[in-house]
Amino acid sequence: MSGNTAGVHNYIRANEEHYDRIASQYNDVPIAIDRSERTVKSLLELYVFDKANITLLDVASGTGLISKMLFPYVRSILGVDISQNMVDEYNKLGDTEGFPKEAFHAIRADLTADDNELARSGKKFDVVICCSAIYHFPSLEEITRILASFLKLGGALFVVAGKPVEPEVVASIFPHNVNHILAHSGGLSEERMKCLFEGAGLIGFIYKDLPAAQKVCDLEFFVAEGVKPSE
């Protein structure tokens, strides 16, 4: 898997440091709450969740906002994040909500590292989600392949990301410079996502706009779905 060489900005480390700093306040950010709600609404419209059987992996799970809303529809959720402080907030949320630890918890892992804990476990999931995070990873191709690698045969990958947008629009909504944590700015097109999913061996590509933000000012987002062939 890819690594950062001397002289190349380390996006993985930058994201770890950034989200470690803001973890304790993240659940109070209106745009994070609103986008999480719109994300879950779209996921529930796209996929028929079977609570008795579905296992879900939430990559870049943050404090667990999305996992919490999806938990009533699945058997178990495992969150994974690069930020230990985000992981701690996630697990604190699970405790507060009274969710059983064996069915709702998060771990810290760098999925781009060959020896990461999740890869070593050999676990596979019915559903893998990566919401508002894929563009933080240095290589889109690599992280899409990694996400797909955690799917069971017939499992579904969902990626939520921003649509193509001009830099000045981003700056108007997010006035603080976030370029140090965004390896890919400017959004992702439907064609780009389809290419990434097909490159990871996924089929049945679906692309759908997320509902527009009503309570906050946000960029336009989409959800993309792909399925790992059964054979």
Secondary structure, DSSP 8 states (H G I E B T S, - for coil): -----TTS--HHHHHHHHHHHHGGGGGG-HHHHHHHHHHHHHHHHH----TTT-EEEEET-TTSHHHHHHGGGSSEEEEEES-HHHHHHHHHHHHHHT--TTTEEEEE--TTSTT-HHHHHT--EEEEEEES-GGGSS-HHHHHHHHHHTEEEEEEEEEEEE----HHHHHHH--S--TTT-SS-S---HHHHHHHHHHTT-EEEEEEE----SSS----EEEEEEE----
